Amino acid sequence: MDQYVDVDFTGLFISENNQATVSVKSRTGCVVTLAGILVTWVSKPQSEIALPTMEAEYIALYTGM
């Protein structure tokens, strides 16, 4: 079983209202495969606001686990 996570650090900040709290949240993506076959995937805004990119990556890793 393999799991891959990635994050788009504050990806909606410029394209949406930058005063809204949702626009400064990073988006987490997670894919789980078994023997090369997709089992599940998820893409959603993170529950917390991450200031540095590394913090957003840790949140994504925790979400995937």
PDB file with one MODEL, atoms N, CA, C and O in Angstrom:
MODEL        1
ATOM      1  N   MET A   1       0.849  -1.163   0.000  1.00  0.00           N
ATOM      2  CA  MET A   1       0.000   0.000   0.000  1.00  0.00           C
ATOM      3  C   MET A   1       0.901   1.233   0.000  1.00  0.00           C
ATOM      4  O   MET A   1       1.826   1.335   0.807  1.00  0.00           O
ATOM      5  N   ASP A   2       0.629   2.157  -0.899  1.00  0.00           N
ATOM      6  CA  ASP A   2       1.379   3.405  -0.990  1.00  0.00           C
ATOM      7  C   ASP A   2       0.441   4.575  -0.769  1.00  0.00           C
ATOM      8  O   ASP A   2      -0.728   4.541  -1.153  1.00  0.00           O
ATOM      9  N   GLN A   3       0.978   5.612  -0.142  1.00  0.00           N
ATOM     10  CA  GLN A   3       0.198   6.825   0.104  1.00  0.00           C
ATOM     11  C   GLN A   3       1.018   8.023  -0.326  1.00  0.00           C
ATOM     12  O   GLN A   3       2.202   8.127  -0.006  1.00  0.00           O
ATOM     13  N   TYR A   4       0.384   8.924  -1.052  1.00  0.00           N
ATOM     14  CA  TYR A   4       1.036  10.139  -1.517  1.00  0.00           C
ATOM     15  C   TYR A   4       0.217  11.337  -1.064  1.00  0.00           C
ATOM     16  O   TYR A   4      -0.999  11.370  -1.255  1.00  0.00           O
ATOM     17  N   VAL A   5       0.876  12.314  -0.467  1.00  0.00           N
ATOM     18  CA  VAL A   5       0.194  13.544  -0.056  1.00  0.00           C
ATOM     19  C   VAL A   5       0.915  14.740  -0.662  1.00  0.00           C
ATOM     20  O   VAL A   5       2.124  14.707  -0.895  1.00  0.00           O
ATOM     21  N   ASP A   6       0.159  15.779  -0.908  1.00  0.00           N
ATOM     22  CA  ASP A   6       0.720  17.022  -1.414  1.00  0.00           C
ATOM     23  C   ASP A   6      -0.163  18.159  -0.926  1.00  0.00           C
ATOM     24  O   ASP A   6      -1.311  17.947  -0.534  1.00  0.00           O
ATOM     25  N   VAL A   7       0.381  19.354  -0.955  1.00  0.00           N
ATOM     26  CA  VAL A   7      -0.356  20.505  -0.473  1.00  0.00           C
ATOM     27  C   VAL A   7      -0.126  21.684  -1.408  1.00  0.00           C
ATOM     28  O   VAL A   7       0.969  21.884  -1.933  1.00  0.00           O
ATOM     29  N   ASP A   8      -1.186  22.455  -1.601  1.00  0.00           N
ATOM     30  CA  ASP A   8      -1.104  23.709  -2.338  1.00  0.00           C
ATOM     31  C   ASP A   8      -1.138  24.806  -1.282  1.00  0.00           C
ATOM     32  O   ASP A   8      -2.196  25.099  -0.726  1.00  0.00           O
ATOM     33  N   PHE A   9       0.004  25.409  -1.005  1.00  0.00           N
ATOM     34  CA  PHE A   9       0.135  26.372   0.092  1.00  0.00           C
ATOM     35  C   PHE A   9      -0.623  27.647  -0.227  1.00  0.00           C
ATOM     36  O   PHE A   9      -0.257  28.369  -1.155  1.00  0.00           O
ATOM     37  N   THR A  10      -1.677  27.935   0.530  1.00  0.00           N
ATOM     38  CA  THR A  10      -2.567  29.097   0.382  1.00  0.00           C
ATOM     39  C   THR A  10      -2.920  29.354  -1.075  1.00  0.00           C
ATOM     40  O   THR A  10      -2.772  30.472  -1.570  1.00  0.00           O
ATOM     41  N   GLY A  11      -3.378  28.334  -1.747  1.00  0.00           N
ATOM     42  CA  GLY A  11      -3.636  28.407  -3.173  1.00  0.00           C
ATOM     43  C   GLY A  11      -4.771  29.318  -3.592  1.00  0.00           C
ATOM     44  O   GLY A  11      -4.796  29.752  -4.744  1.00  0.00           O
ATOM     45  N   LEU A  12      -5.713  29.629  -2.712  1.00  0.00           N
ATOM     46  CA  LEU A  12      -6.851  30.459  -3.083  1.00  0.00           C
ATOM     47  C   LEU A  12      -6.677  31.918  -2.680  1.00  0.00           C
ATOM     48  O   LEU A  12      -7.613  32.703  -2.830  1.00  0.00           O
ATOM     49  N   PHE A  13      -5.509  32.305  -2.174  1.00  0.00           N
ATOM     50  CA  PHE A  13      -5.333  33.636  -1.594  1.00  0.00           C
ATOM     51  C   PHE A  13      -5.558  34.748  -2.599  1.00  0.00           C
ATOM     52  O   PHE A  13      -6.202  35.740  -2.259  1.00  0.00           O
ATOM     53  N   ILE A  14      -5.068  34.634  -3.802  1.00  0.00           N
ATOM     54  CA  ILE A  14      -5.213  35.695  -4.790  1.00  0.00           C
ATOM     55  C   ILE A  14      -6.539  35.584  -5.544  1.00  0.00           C
ATOM     56  O   ILE A  14      -7.141  36.603  -5.883  1.00  0.00           O
ATOM     57  N   SER A  15      -7.003  34.353  -5.812  1.00  0.00           N
ATOM     58  CA  SER A  15      -8.185  34.171  -6.647  1.00  0.00           C
ATOM     59  C   SER A  15      -9.502  34.419  -5.920  1.00  0.00           C
ATOM     60  O   SER A  15     -10.526  34.612  -6.575  1.00  0.00           O
ATOM     61  N   GLU A  16      -9.510  34.419  -4.596  1.00  0.00           N
ATOM     62  CA  GLU A  16     -10.728  34.683  -3.836  1.00  0.00           C
ATOM     63  C   GLU A  16     -10.529  35.906  -2.951  1.00  0.00           C
ATOM     64  O   GLU A  16      -9.460  36.518  -2.951  1.00  0.00           O
ATOM     65  N   ASN A  17     -11.551  36.251  -2.212  1.00  0.00           N
ATOM     66  CA  ASN A  17     -11.478  37.374  -1.293  1.00  0.00           C
ATOM     67  C   ASN A  17     -10.386  37.105  -0.258  1.00  0.00           C
ATOM     68  O   ASN A  17     -10.511  36.174   0.537  1.00  0.00           O
ATOM     69  N   ASN A  18      -9.329  37.898  -0.256  1.00  0.00           N
ATOM     70  CA  ASN A  18      -8.209  37.627   0.642  1.00  0.00           C
ATOM     71  C   ASN A  18      -8.517  37.961   2.104  1.00  0.00           C
ATOM     72  O   ASN A  18      -7.667  37.748   2.969  1.00  0.00           O
ATOM     73  N   GLN A  19      -9.691  38.469   2.392  1.00  0.00           N
ATOM     74  CA  GLN A  19     -10.103  38.705   3.783  1.00  0.00           C
ATOM     75  C   GLN A  19     -10.827  37.492   4.375  1.00  0.00           C
ATOM     76  O   GLN A  19     -10.962  37.388   5.594  1.00  0.00           O
ATOM     77  N   ALA A  20     -11.288  36.584   3.529  1.00  0.00           N
ATOM     78  CA  ALA A  20     -11.994  35.394   3.998  1.00  0.00           C
ATOM     79  C   ALA A  20     -10.994  34.387   4.552  1.00  0.00           C
ATOM     80  O   ALA A  20      -9.924  34.185   3.979  1.00  0.00           O
ATOM     81  N   THR A  21     -11.348  33.756   5.671  1.00  0.00           N
ATOM     82  CA  THR A  21     -10.437  32.788   6.286  1.00  0.00           C
ATOM     83  C   THR A  21     -10.254  31.549   5.434  1.00  0.00           C
ATOM     84  O   THR A  21      -9.221  30.888   5.547  1.00  0.00           O
ATOM     85  N   VAL A  22     -11.217  31.205   4.582  1.00  0.00           N
ATOM     86  CA  VAL A  22     -11.085  30.026   3.723  1.00  0.00           C
ATOM     87  C   VAL A  22     -10.007  30.258   2.664  1.00  0.00           C
ATOM     88  O   VAL A  22      -9.331  29.309   2.265  1.00  0.00           O
ATOM     89  N   SER A  23      -9.831  31.493   2.204  1.00  0.00           N
ATOM     90  CA  SER A  23      -8.899  31.762   1.109  1.00  0.00           C
ATOM     91  C   SER A  23      -7.443  31.621   1.526  1.00  0.00           C
ATOM     92  O   SER A  23      -6.584  31.475   0.656  1.00  0.00           O
ATOM     93  N   VAL A  24      -7.128  31.657   2.805  1.00  0.00           N
ATOM     94  CA  VAL A  24      -5.740  31.525   3.245  1.00  0.00           C
ATOM     95  C   VAL A  24      -5.411  30.120   3.730  1.00  0.00           C
ATOM     96  O   VAL A  24      -4.300  29.878   4.201  1.00  0.00           O
ATOM     97  N   LYS A  25      -6.346  29.200   3.624  1.00  0.00           N
ATOM     98  CA  LYS A  25      -6.083  27.816   4.011  1.00  0.00           C
ATOM     99  C   LYS A  25      -5.481  27.059   2.843  1.00  0.00           C
ATOM    100  O   LYS A  25      -5.892  27.232   1.695  1.00  0.00           O
ATOM    101  N   SER A  26      -4.514  26.229   3.144  1.00  0.00           N
ATOM    102  CA  SER A  26      -3.890  25.396   2.119  1.00  0.00           C
ATOM    103  C   SER A  26      -4.822  24.250   1.759  1.00  0.00           C
ATOM    104  O   SER A  26      -5.680  23.871   2.557  1.00  0.00           O
ATOM    105  N   ARG A  27      -4.660  23.702   0.572  1.00  0.00           N
ATOM    106  CA  ARG A  27      -5.466  22.571   0.129  1.00  0.00           C
ATOM    107  C   ARG A  27      -4.617  21.311   0.172  1.00  0.00           C
ATOM    108  O   ARG A  27      -3.512  21.272  -0.368  1.00  0.00           O
ATOM    109  N   THR A  28      -5.153  20.273   0.828  1.00  0.00           N
ATOM    110  CA  THR A  28      -4.470  18.994   0.972  1.00  0.00           C
ATOM    111  C   THR A  28      -5.010  18.002  -0.045  1.00  0.00           C
ATOM    112  O   THR A  28      -6.220  17.895  -0.247  1.00  0.00           O
ATOM    113  N   GLY A  29      -4.100  17.282  -0.680  1.00  0.00           N
ATOM    114  CA  GLY A  29      -4.478  16.197  -1.567  1.00  0.00           C
ATOM    115  C   GLY A  29      -3.820  14.917  -1.103  1.00  0.00           C
ATOM    116  O   GLY A  29      -2.649  14.923  -0.721  1.00  0.00           O
ATOM    117  N   CYS A  30      -4.562  13.810  -1.131  1.00  0.00           N
ATOM    118  CA  CYS A  30      -4.037  12.532  -0.665  1.00  0.00           C
ATOM    119  C   CYS A  30      -4.546  11.423  -1.587  1.00  0.00           C
ATOM    120  O   CYS A  30      -5.732  11.366  -1.910  1.00  0.00           O
ATOM    121  N   VAL A  31      -3.633  10.545  -2.004  1.00  0.00           N
ATOM    122  CA  VAL A  31      -3.966   9.403  -2.855  1.00  0.00           C
ATOM    123  C   VAL A  31      -3.417   8.146  -2.189  1.00  0.00           C
ATOM    124  O   VAL A  31      -2.264   8.121  -1.758  1.00  0.00           O
ATOM    125  N   VAL A  32      -4.245   7.100  -2.104  1.00  0.00           N
ATOM    126  CA  VAL A  32      -3.818   5.812  -1.556  1.00  0.00           C
ATOM    127  C   VAL A  32      -3.991   4.760  -2.646  1.00  0.00           C
ATOM    128  O   VAL A  32      -5.060   4.640  -3.244  1.00  0.00           O
ATOM    129  N   THR A  33      -2.918   3.996  -2.898  1.00  0.00           N
ATOM    130  CA  THR A  33      -2.967   2.931  -3.897  1.00  0.00           C
ATOM    131  C   THR A  33      -2.587   1.597  -3.261  1.00  0.00           C
ATOM    132  O   THR A  33      -1.858   1.553  -2.270  1.00  0.00           O
ATOM    133  N   LEU A  34      -3.082   0.533  -3.833  1.00  0.00           N
ATOM    134  CA  LEU A  34      -2.748  -0.820  -3.417  1.00  0.00           C
ATOM    135  C   LEU A  34      -2.394  -1.602  -4.676  1.00  0.00           C
ATOM    136  O   LEU A  34      -3.237  -1.783  -5.554  1.00  0.00           O
ATOM    137  N   ALA A  35      -1.153  -2.063  -4.765  1.00  0.00           N
ATOM    138  CA  ALA A  35      -0.641  -2.772  -5.937  1.00  0.00           C
ATOM    139  C   ALA A  35      -0.814  -1.935  -7.202  1.00  0.00           C
ATOM    140  O   ALA A  35      -1.098  -2.465  -8.276  1.00  0.00           O
ATOM    141  N   GLY A  36      -0.639  -0.607  -7.060  1.00  0.00           N
ATOM    142  CA  GLY A  36      -0.738   0.283  -8.208  1.00  0.00           C
ATOM    143  C   GLY A  36      -2.151   0.666  -8.605  1.00  0.00           C
ATOM    144  O   GLY A  36      -2.342   1.370  -9.597  1.00  0.00           O
ATOM    145  N   ILE A  37      -3.150   0.214  -7.848  1.00  0.00           N
ATOM    146  CA  ILE A  37      -4.552   0.515  -8.155  1.00  0.00           C
ATOM    147  C   ILE A  37      -5.064   1.523  -7.136  1.00  0.00           C
ATOM    148  O   ILE A  37      -4.867   1.364  -5.932  1.00  0.00           O
ATOM    149  N   LEU A  38      -5.719   2.553  -7.635  1.00  0.00           N
ATOM    150  CA  LEU A  38      -6.258   3.607  -6.770  1.00  0.00           C
ATOM    151  C   LEU A  38      -7.307   3.035  -5.817  1.00  0.00           C
ATOM    152  O   LEU A  38      -8.269   2.402  -6.250  1.00  0.00           O
ATOM    153  N   VAL A  39      -7.113   3.263  -4.519  1.00  0.00           N
ATOM    154  CA  VAL A  39      -8.064   2.814  -3.511  1.00  0.00           C
ATOM    155  C   VAL A  39      -8.951   3.975  -3.092  1.00  0.00           C
ATOM    156  O   VAL A  39     -10.174   3.846  -3.052  1.00  0.00           O
ATOM    157  N   THR A  40      -8.337   5.106  -2.779  1.00  0.00           N
ATOM    158  CA  THR A  40      -9.097   6.285  -2.360  1.00  0.00           C
ATOM    159  C   THR A  40      -8.284   7.547  -2.619  1.00  0.00           C
ATOM    160  O   THR A  40      -7.061   7.490  -2.752  1.00  0.00           O
ATOM    161  N   TRP A  41      -8.958   8.672  -2.688  1.00  0.00           N
ATOM    162  CA  TRP A  41      -8.291   9.958  -2.826  1.00  0.00           C
ATOM    163  C   TRP A  41      -9.157  11.017  -2.154  1.00  0.00           C
ATOM    164  O   TRP A  41     -10.368  10.846  -2.014  1.00  0.00           O
ATOM    165  N   VAL A  42      -8.530  12.098  -1.745  1.00  0.00           N
ATOM    166  CA  VAL A  42      -9.254  13.201  -1.114  1.00  0.00           C
ATOM    167  C   VAL A  42      -8.532  14.508  -1.448  1.00  0.00           C
ATOM    168  O   VAL A  42      -7.307  14.544  -1.565  1.00  0.00           O
ATOM    169  N   SER A  43      -9.299  15.560  -1.596  1.00  0.00           N
ATOM    170  CA  SER A  43      -8.766  16.896  -1.805  1.00  0.00           C
ATOM    171  C   SER A  43      -9.685  17.856  -1.062  1.00  0.00           C
ATOM    172  O   SER A  43     -10.867  17.972  -1.384  1.00  0.00           O
ATOM    173  N   LYS A  44      -9.128  18.547  -0.059  1.00  0.00           N
ATOM    174  CA  LYS A  44      -9.962  19.436   0.739  1.00  0.00           C
ATOM    175  C   LYS A  44      -9.097  20.516   1.380  1.00  0.00           C
ATOM    176  O   LYS A  44      -7.886  20.345   1.521  1.00  0.00           O
ATOM    177  N   PRO A  45      -9.724  21.639   1.772  1.00  0.00           N
ATOM    178  CA  PRO A  45      -8.957  22.670   2.487  1.00  0.00           C
ATOM    179  C   PRO A  45      -8.530  22.150   3.863  1.00  0.00           C
ATOM    180  O   PRO A  45      -9.249  21.375   4.494  1.00  0.00           O
ATOM    181  N   GLN A  46      -7.373  22.579   4.310  1.00  0.00           N
ATOM    182  CA  GLN A  46      -6.913  22.165   5.627  1.00  0.00           C
ATOM    183  C   GLN A  46      -7.755  22.832   6.712  1.00  0.00           C
ATOM    184  O   GLN A  46      -8.334  23.897   6.499  1.00  0.00           O
ATOM    185  N   SER A  47      -7.812  22.198   7.860  1.00  0.00           N
ATOM    186  CA  SER A  47      -8.638  22.723   8.951  1.00  0.00           C
ATOM    187  C   SER A  47      -7.981  23.888   9.678  1.00  0.00           C
ATOM    188  O   SER A  47      -8.662  24.662  10.351  1.00  0.00           O
ATOM    189  N   GLU A  48      -6.649  24.021   9.548  1.00  0.00           N
ATOM    190  CA  GLU A  48      -5.925  25.106  10.208  1.00  0.00           C
ATOM    191  C   GLU A  48      -5.274  26.009   9.162  1.00  0.00           C
ATOM    192  O   GLU A  48      -5.090  25.616   8.010  1.00  0.00           O
ATOM    193  N   ILE A  49      -4.936  27.209   9.578  1.00  0.00           N
ATOM    194  CA  ILE A  49      -4.181  28.119   8.727  1.00  0.00           C
ATOM    195  C   ILE A  49      -2.701  27.906   9.026  1.00  0.00           C
ATOM    196  O   ILE A  49      -2.258  28.098  10.158  1.00  0.00           O
ATOM    197  N   ALA A  50      -1.945  27.514   8.016  1.00  0.00           N
ATOM    198  CA  ALA A  50      -0.506  27.261   8.176  1.00  0.00           C
ATOM    199  C   ALA A  50       0.261  28.488   7.700  1.00  0.00           C
ATOM    200  O   ALA A  50      -0.013  29.016   6.623  1.00  0.00           O
ATOM    201  N   LEU A  51       1.213  28.937   8.497  1.00  0.00           N
ATOM    202  CA  LEU A  51       2.014  30.091   8.104  1.00  0.00           C
ATOM    203  C   LEU A  51       3.177  29.698   7.195  1.00  0.00           C
ATOM    204  O   LEU A  51       3.285  30.269   6.109  1.00  0.00           O
ATOM    205  N   PRO A  52       4.054  28.762   7.563  1.00  0.00           N
ATOM    206  CA  PRO A  52       5.111  28.348   6.627  1.00  0.00           C
ATOM    207  C   PRO A  52       4.663  27.155   5.777  1.00  0.00           C
ATOM    208  O   PRO A  52       3.747  26.425   6.155  1.00  0.00           O
ATOM    209  N   THR A  53       5.301  26.969   4.656  1.00  0.00           N
ATOM    210  CA  THR A  53       4.986  25.850   3.762  1.00  0.00           C
ATOM    211  C   THR A  53       5.210  24.510   4.448  1.00  0.00           C
ATOM    212  O   THR A  53       4.416  23.587   4.263  1.00  0.00           O
ATOM    213  N   MET A  54       6.271  24.383   5.232  1.00  0.00           N
ATOM    214  CA  MET A  54       6.573  23.113   5.899  1.00  0.00           C
ATOM    215  C   MET A  54       5.463  22.724   6.871  1.00  0.00           C
ATOM    216  O   MET A  54       5.138  21.543   6.994  1.00  0.00           O
ATOM    217  N   GLU A  55       4.883  23.690   7.554  1.00  0.00           N
ATOM    218  CA  GLU A  55       3.775  23.395   8.460  1.00  0.00           C
ATOM    219  C   GLU A  55       2.580  22.860   7.669  1.00  0.00           C
ATOM    220  O   GLU A  55       1.906  21.935   8.122  1.00  0.00           O
ATOM    221  N   ALA A  56       2.316  23.425   6.507  1.00  0.00           N
ATOM    222  CA  ALA A  56       1.228  22.937   5.659  1.00  0.00           C
ATOM    223  C   ALA A  56       1.500  21.501   5.207  1.00  0.00           C
ATOM    224  O   ALA A  56       0.578  20.690   5.127  1.00  0.00           O
ATOM    225  N   GLU A  57       2.760  21.188   4.913  1.00  0.00           N
ATOM    226  CA  GLU A  57       3.117  19.822   4.514  1.00  0.00           C
ATOM    227  C   GLU A  57       2.913  18.837   5.668  1.00  0.00           C
ATOM    228  O   GLU A  57       2.431  17.726   5.446  1.00  0.00           O
ATOM    229  N   TYR A  58       3.267  19.221   6.882  1.00  0.00           N
ATOM    230  CA  TYR A  58       3.052  18.356   8.048  1.00  0.00           C
ATOM    231  C   TYR A  58       1.563  18.116   8.291  1.00  0.00           C
ATOM    232  O   TYR A  58       1.158  17.001   8.617  1.00  0.00           O
ATOM    233  N   ILE A  59       0.758  19.147   8.134  1.00  0.00           N
ATOM    234  CA  ILE A  59      -0.689  18.993   8.304  1.00  0.00           C
ATOM    235  C   ILE A  59      -1.233  18.033   7.255  1.00  0.00           C
ATOM    236  O   ILE A  59      -2.089  17.203   7.562  1.00  0.00           O
ATOM    237  N   ALA A  60      -0.744  18.137   6.011  1.00  0.00           N
ATOM    238  CA  ALA A  60      -1.173  17.235   4.944  1.00  0.00           C
ATOM    239  C   ALA A  60      -0.785  15.791   5.256  1.00  0.00           C
ATOM    240  O   ALA A  60      -1.576  14.872   5.041  1.00  0.00           O
ATOM    241  N   LEU A  61       0.427  15.593   5.759  1.00  0.00           N
ATOM    242  CA  LEU A  61       0.884  14.253   6.118  1.00  0.00           C
ATOM    243  C   LEU A  61       0.033  13.671   7.241  1.00  0.00           C
ATOM    244  O   LEU A  61      -0.332  12.497   7.193  1.00  0.00           O
ATOM    245  N   TYR A  62      -0.284  14.469   8.238  1.00  0.00           N
ATOM    246  CA  TYR A  62      -1.127  14.016   9.355  1.00  0.00           C
ATOM    247  C   TYR A  62      -2.531  13.655   8.840  1.00  0.00           C
ATOM    248  O   TYR A  62      -3.107  12.648   9.253  1.00  0.00           O
ATOM    249  N   THR A  63      -3.070  14.474   7.946  1.00  0.00           N
ATOM    250  CA  THR A  63      -4.397  14.207   7.386  1.00  0.00           C
ATOM    251  C   THR A  63      -4.412  12.904   6.615  1.00  0.00           C
ATOM    252  O   THR A  63      -5.373  12.140   6.700  1.00  0.00           O
ATOM    253  N   GLY A  64      -3.360  12.647   5.867  1.00  0.00           N
ATOM    254  CA  GLY A  64      -3.282  11.416   5.092  1.00  0.00           C
ATOM    255  C   GLY A  64      -3.171  10.178   5.947  1.00  0.00           C
ATOM    256  O   GLY A  64      -3.671   9.116   5.576  1.00  0.00           O
ATOM    257  N   MET A  65      -2.515  10.304   7.095  1.00  0.00           N
ATOM    258  CA  MET A  65      -2.347   9.153   7.970  1.00  0.00           C
ATOM    259  C   MET A  65      -3.646   8.828   8.654  1.00  0.00           C
ATOM    260  O   MET A  65      -3.710   7.882   9.439  1.00  0.00           O
TER     261      MET A  65
ENDMDL
END
